[in-house]
C-alpha cells in the first residue's frame, strides 16, 4: 500500500508539472509576411537603391573606410583591379586557384606572376609577428654551416632526444652519438646541402593527413636552435634575417625573442657566460649592421617564453622581463607566451603571473605591455577572453575570434590589432582555402589587422610578399585595403609616437615612389 501511495503521489506531481509547463509555453511570434503575389518594390530603381544602402553600410564599416586615394593611386588601383580580374578569370577557367590550394602546390607559380614581382616592390611598412630563428633564408644557414669546422648535424633516425637535421657545435670527439661533421658529410653524401635544406624546411609532404604538422614544426626549432644560438654566429644570422626583410620592402620588424642567460653558448665557456644583456646587445649590433643597408630600418623586441612552462617559471620570467624592460625601455617593448596553443597551458593558467604586473610596474617604474599569442586554434579555445581582459595591445593570430562576438566588440572598442598570418595558418592546417580565412570577415567588420609571415624560413620563403599576394587575390582586396594593411603595421607597432611619425613619413615617401613605378608598369 505504501508503494502504491508513493506512486500515486508521484503521478499527481508529474501531471501538475506538465500542466504548468504547457500553460507557460511561449507561442512563436506572429509575423506579417507579404503575400507572395505582392512584390517588395514596384520598380527596379527602387530595389537597386535599397540594395545599395547595404553596400554603403558595409563599406562604412570596413577596416579601410578612412582611406581616400589620390588621383595617382586611383589609376594604380584600376590597373591592380584589372590585373586581379584577369587572374581570377583565368583561375576560374582553369579550376586552379592558388590561395585555395596548399602553398607548396602554388609557390613556383606565384613567383612567376607579374603581381608577385609588383608586390615585392611594395613598401610593407612593419612586420609585427616574426620569430627570429624561423625567419631569414635557410640557404644561408646551410652555406654558413658548411664553412664551420666545429658544426655537426644529427644524421641518424629521429629519436626522443634528437631530430634528424639538428645542427649544433662541438669540439671534435665531444659530439654525441648520431652527430657527424657537416664538412665530412658534404664530401661523402651526394647533394648533401640540398638534402639538409630539405630537412630544415616544409614541403608538399606536410599536407599529408598522416603528418603531425605541429610535431614537425616544433622539430624545426630543435634543428635550428643549436645553430642560431651559437654565439659566434648569432649576430651574423640576425643580420642575414634583416637583409631579407629589407629586400622585401620591410622597414620595421618586431621579433618574438627568447632572451635569457641560458640561450647563447660557445665552445669555451659554460652556459650562463653570455647573459640576457649580451643577447640584447647582439640584437642591437645586428640592427646597426642592417642600417648600413637601410638607414631607416628599425627593430623592437617582444620578450617571449613558452606556454607549456610552469606557472612558477613564467612568474620568474615576468620579473626578469620587467628588469630587462627597465634597462632597455626603448628596445624591449612587450611580453608574450608562444608555442602550440592547443597543446600548451591556457592563458588563464598563468593568471597569477599576470596579476603581478601592477606591483611590478610600481616596483620597476616601467610598463610591460602584452602582445599575446591567442586564438591560434580551430577549437573552442577561449584564450581570447583573457587577451582582451588583460588589454593585450595586439593579438597574435586571433584565428578563432569568429567564435566570440563579445570579444570582437571588445577588440574594436580597445582598438586592438590582430596580427594575421595567412600562409602560416594554411600550412599549419587551420584553414585550407584562404578565401574563407576568418580574417576577411574581421576586416569587413572594421577590426584592424596587419599581415605577417610568422615563421617563413621553415615554410621555405622569406619576407611577407607571398602573404600579401595571397590575400590580395583570396580576399579580392583593392589598393585602399593594401595601403591600410601596410599603414597598420606602423600605426599598431610598438614604436613610440615620435618614432611612428618618422616611420610613417618614411613609408609615405616610399609608397609614393611605388605608386609612380606602378604607373609605368
SULQUI-V449519 format. One record per residue. RES is the residue in one letter. PHI is phi in degrees with one decimal (* if undefined). PSI is psi in whole degrees, -180 to 180 (NA if undefined). Layout:
res->RES phi->PHI psi->PSI
res->RES phi->PHI psi->PSI
This chain:
res->X phi->* psi->-42
res->X phi->-62.4 psi->-40
res->X phi->-65.1 psi->-44
res->X phi->-63.5 psi->-39
res->X phi->-61.1 psi->-44
res->X phi->-64.0 psi->-38
res->X phi->-66.6 psi->-41
res->X phi->-62.5 psi->-44
res->X phi->-60.4 psi->-42
res->X phi->-64.7 psi->-39
res->X phi->-63.3 psi->-43
res->X phi->-59.9 psi->-43
res->X phi->-63.6 psi->-44
res->X phi->-63.9 psi->-43
res->X phi->-61.5 psi->-40
res->X phi->-63.7 psi->-43
res->X phi->-64.1 psi->-42
res->X phi->-62.7 psi->-40
res->X phi->-62.0 psi->-43
res->X phi->-62.7 psi->-45
res->X phi->-63.3 psi->-46
res->X phi->-65.8 psi->-34
res->X phi->-68.5 psi->-33
res->X phi->-92.8 psi->-3
res->X phi->-60.3 psi->132
res->X phi->-85.1 psi->129
res->X phi->-77.4 psi->149
res->X phi->-63.6 psi->148
res->X phi->-63.2 psi->146
res->X phi->-89.1 psi->125
res->X phi->-108.7 psi->148
res->X phi->-101.8 psi->83
res->X phi->-79.0 psi->145
res->X phi->-71.4 psi->143
res->X phi->-58.4 psi->146
res->X phi->-61.7 psi->-20
res->X phi->-83.4 psi->-10
res->X phi->-100.9 psi->116
res->X phi->-70.4 psi->154
res->X phi->-69.3 psi->-29
res->X phi->-134.9 psi->153
res->X phi->-89.3 psi->-15
res->X phi->-151.2 psi->163
res->X phi->-63.5 psi->-42
res->X phi->-60.9 psi->-41
res->X phi->-64.2 psi->-42
res->X phi->-63.1 psi->-48
res->X phi->-64.3 psi->-35
res->X phi->-65.5 psi->-41
res->X phi->-66.4 psi->-42
res->X phi->-61.9 psi->-39
res->X phi->-64.8 psi->-26
res->X phi->-60.0 psi->-41
res->X phi->-66.2 psi->-39
res->X phi->-60.9 psi->-46
res->X phi->-64.9 psi->-40
res->X phi->-63.9 psi->-44
res->X phi->-62.4 psi->-42
res->X phi->-62.1 psi->-39
res->X phi->-69.4 psi->-27
res->X phi->-81.6 psi->-23
res->X phi->-63.9 psi->155
res->X phi->-63.2 psi->-25
res->X phi->-102.8 psi->20
res->X phi->-61.0 psi->-24
res->X phi->-88.0 psi->1
res->X phi->-93.3 psi->124
res->X phi->-117.0 psi->129
res->X phi->-87.2 psi->142
res->X phi->-81.0 psi->-179
res->X phi->-63.4 psi->-41
res->X phi->-63.6 psi->-43
res->X phi->-64.2 psi->-36
res->X phi->-63.1 psi->-39
res->X phi->-65.2 psi->-43
res->X phi->-64.5 psi->-39
res->X phi->-60.5 psi->-41
res->X phi->-61.3 psi->-41
res->X phi->-66.5 psi->-43
res->X phi->-64.4 psi->-43
res->X phi->-68.1 psi->-33
res->X phi->-67.1 psi->-41
res->X phi->-63.5 psi->-43
res->X phi->-61.2 psi->-45
res->X phi->-63.3 psi->-42
res->X phi->-61.5 psi->-43
res->X phi->-66.7 psi->-45
res->X phi->-63.8 psi->-41
res->X phi->-61.6 psi->-41
res->X phi->-64.5 psi->-44
res->X phi->-64.3 psi->-38
res->X phi->-65.9 psi->-40
res->X phi->-66.5 psi->-38
res->X phi->-92.6 psi->-2
res->X phi->56.3 psi->39
res->X phi->-136.6 psi->104
res->X phi->-117.9 psi->107
res->X phi->-52.6 psi->-46
res->X phi->-64.4 psi->-12
res->X phi->-96.3 psi->1
res->X phi->-119.2 psi->159
res->X phi->-58.2 psi->138
res->X phi->-48.5 psi->-40
res->X phi->-75.2 psi->-10
res->X phi->-82.4 psi->-13
res->X phi->-123.7 psi->-12
res->X phi->-56.0 psi->-49
res->X phi->-64.7 psi->-38
res->X phi->-62.5 psi->-45
res->X phi->-55.7 psi->-45
res->X phi->-64.1 psi->-22
res->X phi->-90.9 psi->-6
res->X phi->-84.4 psi->150
res->X phi->-62.8 psi->-37
res->X phi->-60.9 psi->-42
res->X phi->-60.8 psi->-47
res->X phi->-65.5 psi->-32
res->X phi->-69.1 psi->-45
res->X phi->-71.0 psi->-25
res->X phi->-57.8 psi->-32
res->X phi->-84.3 psi->-14
res->X phi->-68.5 psi->129
res->X phi->-68.6 psi->117
res->X phi->-84.8 psi->-14
res->X phi->78.1 psi->-118
res->X phi->-107.3 psi->162
res->X phi->-121.6 psi->108
res->X phi->-98.0 psi->-6
res->X phi->-139.5 psi->99
res->X phi->-153.1 psi->136
res->X phi->-105.2 psi->120
res->X phi->-60.6 psi->-42
res->X phi->-72.4 psi->-13
res->X phi->-113.2 psi->28
res->X phi->-127.8 psi->-177
res->X phi->80.1 psi->-166
res->X phi->-113.4 psi->116
res->X phi->-73.0 psi->-11
res->X phi->-62.1 psi->-38
res->X phi->-62.3 psi->-42
res->X phi->-60.9 psi->-48
res->X phi->-62.8 psi->-46
res->X phi->-63.4 psi->-40
res->X phi->-68.5 psi->-40
res->X phi->-59.0 psi->-37
res->X phi->-66.9 psi->-18
res->X phi->-95.0 psi->-5
res->X phi->-99.1 psi->114
res->X phi->-65.6 psi->-24
res->X phi->-98.2 psi->12
res->X phi->-89.6 psi->131
res->X phi->-125.4 psi->158
res->X phi->-133.4 psi->140
res->X phi->-75.7 psi->112
res->X phi->-116.8 psi->34
res->X phi->-119.7 psi->178
res->X phi->-63.8 psi->137
res->X phi->-53.8 psi->135
res->X phi->-126.5 psi->-175
res->X phi->-66.8 psi->-25
res->X phi->-95.9 psi->-33
res->X phi->-139.4 psi->155
res->X phi->-111.8 psi->135
res->X phi->-58.5 psi->132
res->X phi->96.1 psi->-2
res->X phi->-67.2 psi->125
res->X phi->-100.6 psi->138
res->X phi->-161.3 psi->163
res->X phi->-111.2 psi->135
res->X phi->-143.3 psi->156
res->X phi->-75.5 psi->148
res->X phi->-57.5 psi->129
res->X phi->97.1 psi->-16
res->X phi->-96.3 psi->-6
res->X phi->-69.8 psi->138
res->X phi->-67.2 psi->166
res->X phi->-59.6 psi->137
res->X phi->97.7 psi->-20
res->X phi->-86.6 psi->135
res->X phi->-130.5 psi->153
res->X phi->-62.7 psi->129
res->X phi->-64.1 psi->-40
res->X phi->-59.4 psi->-44
res->X phi->-69.1 psi->-42
res->X phi->-61.7 psi->-37
res->X phi->-63.3 psi->-31
res->X phi->-80.4 psi->-29
res->X phi->-97.2 psi->-32
res->X phi->-102.3 psi->121
res->X phi->-60.0 psi->136
res->X phi->53.9 psi->39
res->X phi->-59.0 psi->-44
res->X phi->-60.0 psi->-43
res->X phi->-65.9 psi->-39
res->X phi->-64.5 psi->-40
res->X phi->-66.1 psi->-43
res->X phi->-60.0 psi->-43
res->X phi->-61.3 psi->-35
res->X phi->-68.1 psi->-32
res->X phi->-85.0 psi->-11
res->X phi->-127.2 psi->159
res->X phi->-77.5 psi->159
res->X phi->-149.9 psi->-168
res->X phi->-55.9 psi->-31
res->X phi->-61.6 psi->-20
res->X phi->-69.9 psi->-11
res->X phi->-86.5 psi->-7
res->X phi->-69.3 psi->142
res->X phi->-61.0 psi->-29
res->X phi->-81.2 psi->-8
res->X phi->-80.1 psi->132
res->X phi->-83.9 psi->92
res->X phi->-62.6 psi->-46
res->X phi->-67.9 psi->-33
res->X phi->-63.4 psi->-44
res->X phi->-66.5 psi->-38
res->X phi->-64.2 psi->-48
res->X phi->-68.4 psi->-29
res->X phi->-61.2 psi->-30
res->X phi->-59.4 psi->-42
res->X phi->-67.2 psi->-30
res->X phi->-69.8 psi->-41
res->X phi->-61.3 psi->-44
res->X phi->-96.2 psi->-19
res->X phi->-59.5 psi->-43
res->X phi->-66.5 psi->-22
res->X phi->-84.6 psi->-48
res->X phi->-60.1 psi->-42
res->X phi->-91.2 psi->12
res->X phi->-77.3 psi->118
res->X phi->-53.2 psi->-43
res->X phi->-66.1 psi->-14
res->X phi->-109.2 psi->-23
res->X phi->-50.5 psi->-52
res->X phi->-66.1 psi->-40
res->X phi->-64.7 psi->-39
res->X phi->-59.8 psi->-48
res->X phi->-61.3 psi->-43
res->X phi->-61.1 psi->-40
res->X phi->-63.2 psi->-38
res->X phi->-60.8 psi->-49
res->X phi->-62.9 psi->-35
res->X phi->-61.7 psi->-40
res->X phi->-67.0 psi->-35
res->X phi->-69.6 psi->-44
res->X phi->-61.0 psi->-42
res->X phi->-64.5 psi->-23
res->X phi->-96.0 psi->6
res->X phi->88.7 psi->18
res->X phi->-96.2 psi->130
res->X phi->-109.8 psi->-12
res->X phi->-145.2 psi->140
res->X phi->-137.8 psi->144
res->X phi->-122.2 psi->114
res->X phi->-96.9 psi->136
res->X phi->-80.2 psi->107
res->X phi->-119.7 psi->128
res->X phi->-83.8 psi->103
res->X phi->-112.8 psi->118
res->X phi->-161.8 psi->176
res->X phi->-87.2 psi->9
res->X phi->-116.3 psi->19
res->X phi->-104.4 psi->-64
res->X phi->-69.7 psi->147
res->X phi->-149.1 psi->160
res->X phi->-142.5 psi->-169
res->X phi->-96.9 psi->5
res->X phi->-117.1 psi->-11
res->X phi->-134.6 psi->155
res->X phi->-74.8 psi->159
res->X phi->-59.2 psi->133
res->X phi->108.5 psi->-16
res->X phi->-62.8 psi->-42
res->X phi->-91.9 psi->118
res->X phi->-88.7 psi->175
res->X phi->-60.3 psi->-37
res->X phi->-63.7 psi->-36
res->X phi->-61.2 psi->-45
res->X phi->-60.6 psi->-45
res->X phi->-60.0 psi->-42
res->X phi->-63.2 psi->-38
res->X phi->-66.7 psi->-38
res->X phi->-60.6 psi->-42
res->X phi->-65.4 psi->-39
res->X phi->-62.5 psi->-44
res->X phi->-64.0 psi->-37
res->X phi->-62.5 psi->-46
res->X phi->-60.9 psi->-38
res->X phi->-65.4 psi->-43
res->X phi->-64.5 psi->-32
res->X phi->-70.7 psi->-11
res->X phi->-70.8 psi->-26
res->X phi->-85.9 psi->-46
res->X phi->-133.1 psi->102
res->X phi->-59.8 psi->-19
res->X phi->-98.4 psi->3
res->X phi->-70.0 psi->136
res->X phi->-130.4 psi->161
res->X phi->-145.7 psi->138
res->X phi->-132.4 psi->155
res->X phi->-115.5 psi->139
res->X phi->-110.5 psi->111
res->X phi->-72.0 psi->135
res->X phi->-126.7 psi->159
res->X phi->-139.6 psi->-176
res->X phi->-104.3 psi->136
res->X phi->-74.9 psi->-6
res->X phi->-94.8 psi->5
res->X phi->-75.8 psi->165
res->X phi->-74.7 psi->160
res->X phi->-59.2 psi->-44
res->X phi->-60.0 psi->-41
res->X phi->-63.3 psi->-43
res->X phi->-69.4 psi->-37
res->X phi->-60.5 psi->-44
res->X phi->-65.5 psi->-39
res->X phi->-67.2 psi->-35
res->X phi->-62.0 psi->-43
res->X phi->-60.6 psi->-47
res->X phi->-62.7 psi->-33
res->X phi->-69.4 psi->-40
res->X phi->-62.4 psi->-39
res->X phi->-64.1 psi->-43
res->X phi->-64.6 psi->-41
res->X phi->-61.3 psi->-39
res->X phi->-65.8 psi->-37
res->X phi->-76.3 psi->-29
res->X phi->-132.9 psi->63
res->X phi->-64.7 psi->-23
res->X phi->-92.5 psi->-1
res->X phi->-125.2 psi->-47
res->X phi->-87.5 psi->113
res->X phi->-114.3 psi->-18
res->X phi->-164.3 psi->-180
res->X phi->-137.0 psi->150
res->X phi->-156.7 psi->160
res->X phi->-116.3 psi->134
res->X phi->-122.8 psi->178
res->X phi->105.5 psi->174
res->X phi->-61.7 psi->124
res->X phi->-72.9 psi->-40
res->X phi->-63.5 psi->-35
res->X phi->-93.0 psi->-20
res->X phi->-89.9 psi->-178
res->X phi->-68.2 psi->150
res->X phi->-70.4 psi->162
res->X phi->-64.8 psi->-37
res->X phi->-64.2 psi->-28
res->X phi->-55.8 psi->-30
res->X phi->-99.4 psi->24
res->X phi->-55.5 psi->-41
res->X phi->-62.4 psi->-28
res->X phi->-72.0 psi->-43
res->X phi->-66.6 psi->-33
res->X phi->-70.8 psi->-9
res->X phi->-80.1 psi->-16
res->X phi->-62.0 psi->-42
res->X phi->-61.5 psi->-46
res->X phi->-68.0 psi->-35
res->X phi->-70.3 psi->-33
res->X phi->-59.6 psi->-45
res->X phi->-68.1 psi->-40
res->X phi->-68.0 psi->-41
res->X phi->-103.4 psi->-7
res->X phi->72.3 psi->19
res->X phi->-137.3 psi->156
res->X phi->-96.3 psi->156
res->X phi->-135.5 psi->91
res->X phi->-61.9 psi->159
res->X phi->-103.8 psi->140
res->X phi->-127.5 psi->80
res->X phi->-82.6 psi->135
res->X phi->-72.2 psi->104
res->X phi->-146.1 psi->148
res->X phi->82.4 psi->14
res->X phi->-86.5 psi->72
res->X phi->-161.0 psi->151
res->X phi->-88.4 psi->-15
res->X phi->-89.2 psi->173
res->X phi->-79.6 psi->65
res->X phi->-100.1 psi->111
res->X phi->-93.4 psi->33
res->X phi->-62.1 psi->-23
res->X phi->-65.5 psi->-26
res->X phi->-59.5 psi->-39
res->X phi->-73.1 psi->-37
res->X phi->-58.2 psi->-44
res->X phi->-78.9 psi->-34
res->X phi->-66.5 psi->-35
res->X phi->-83.6 psi->0
res->X phi->58.3 psi->45
res->X phi->-57.0 psi->130
res->X phi->-73.0 psi->-28
res->X phi->-140.0 psi->163
res->X phi->-125.6 psi->124
res->X phi->-79.0 psi->119
res->X phi->82.1 psi->-74
res->X phi->57.6 psi->29
res->X phi->-59.3 psi->-45
res->X phi->-91.6 psi->25
res->X phi->-58.8 psi->-27
res->X phi->-58.6 psi->-19
res->X phi->-79.0 psi->-14
res->X phi->-128.8 psi->87
res->X phi->-61.3 psi->-35
res->X phi->-67.6 psi->-37
res->X phi->-66.8 psi->-38
res->X phi->-58.4 psi->-44
res->X phi->-64.1 psi->-41
res->X phi->-63.9 psi->-39
res->X phi->-63.6 psi->-40
res->X phi->-67.9 psi->-43
res->X phi->-65.8 psi->-38
res->X phi->-86.7 psi->-2
res->X phi->55.7 psi->50
res->X phi->-91.5 psi->136
res->X phi->-94.2 psi->137
res->X phi->-94.3 psi->125
res->X phi->-85.0 psi->98
res->X phi->-88.5 psi->133
res->X phi->-124.1 psi->78
res->X phi->-60.8 psi->-49
res->X phi->-69.5 psi->-36
res->X phi->-58.7 psi->-44
res->X phi->-62.0 psi->-38
res->X phi->-70.9 psi->-48
res->X phi->-64.1 psi->-36
res->X phi->-86.2 psi->6
res->X phi->91.5 psi->13
res->X phi->-80.7 psi->-30
res->X phi->-153.5 psi->138
res->X phi->-94.2 psi->-49
res->X phi->-93.6 psi->111
res->X phi->-73.9 psi->-6
res->X phi->-65.5 psi->-27
res->X phi->-107.5 psi->20
res->X phi->-60.1 psi->132
res->X phi->-61.1 psi->-21
res->X phi->-64.0 psi->-27
res->X phi->-63.4 psi->-33
res->X phi->-72.8 psi->-36
res->X phi->-62.4 psi->-43
res->X phi->-61.4 psi->-42
res->X phi->-63.9 psi->-29
res->X phi->-86.7 psi->0
res->X phi->88.1 psi->13
res->X phi->-79.9 psi->127
res->X phi->-79.7 psi->136
res->X phi->-134.2 psi->161
res->X phi->-128.7 psi->162
res->X phi->-107.9 psi->129
res->X phi->-135.8 psi->174
res->X phi->-118.2 psi->-6
res->X phi->68.7 psi->-80
res->X phi->-138.0 psi->58
res->X phi->-61.5 psi->-30
res->X phi->-61.5 psi->-47
res->X phi->-68.3 psi->-23
res->X phi->-86.7 psi->3
res->X phi->72.0 psi->39
res->X phi->-154.9 psi->174
res->X phi->-126.1 psi->161
res->X phi->69.4 psi->-150
res->X phi->-140.3 psi->7
res->X phi->-63.6 psi->-39
res->X phi->-58.4 psi->-39
res->X phi->-66.5 psi->-43
res->X phi->-64.7 psi->-42
res->X phi->-57.0 psi->-45
res->X phi->-65.6 psi->-47
res->X phi->-73.5 psi->-29
res->X phi->-58.5 psi->-41
res->X phi->-84.9 psi->-46
res->X phi->-64.5 psi->-38
res->X phi->-100.7 psi->3
res->X phi->50.6 psi->53
res->X phi->-78.3 psi->168
res->X phi->-123.0 psi->-174
res->X phi->-65.1 psi->-33
res->X phi->-59.2 psi->-46
res->X phi->-66.6 psi->-42
res->X phi->-63.6 psi->-40
res->X phi->-65.0 psi->-44
res->X phi->-64.3 psi->-41
res->X phi->-60.6 psi->-43
res->X phi->-65.9 psi->-42
res->X phi->-65.5 psi->-37
res->X phi->-59.4 psi->-34
res->X phi->-69.4 psi->-12
res->X phi->-102.0 psi->-46
res->X phi->-60.0 psi->-35
res->X phi->-103.8 psi->16
res->X phi->-75.0 psi->175
res->X phi->-94.3 psi->11
res->X phi->-62.3 psi->147
res->X phi->-75.1 psi->173
res->X phi->-58.6 psi->-42
res->X phi->-66.1 psi->-42
res->X phi->-65.4 psi->-38
res->X phi->-62.8 psi->-43
res->X phi->-60.6 psi->-43
res->X phi->-66.0 psi->-42
res->X phi->-66.0 psi->-42
res->X phi->-66.4 psi->-39
res->X phi->-63.7 psi->-43
res->X phi->-63.3 psi->-44
res->X phi->-62.3 psi->-42
res->X phi->-61.3 psi->-39
res->X phi->-63.0 psi->-44
res->X phi->-68.3 psi->-37
res->X phi->-63.3 psi->-44
res->X phi->-62.7 psi->-39
res->X phi->-63.9 psi->-39
res->X phi->-62.9 psi->-43
res->X phi->-61.7 psi->-43
res->X phi->-61.8 psi->-40
res->X phi->-68.1 psi->-38
res->X phi->-63.6 psi->-35
res->X phi->-65.4 psi->-24
res->X phi->-90.7 psi->-9
res->X phi->-66.5 psi->NA
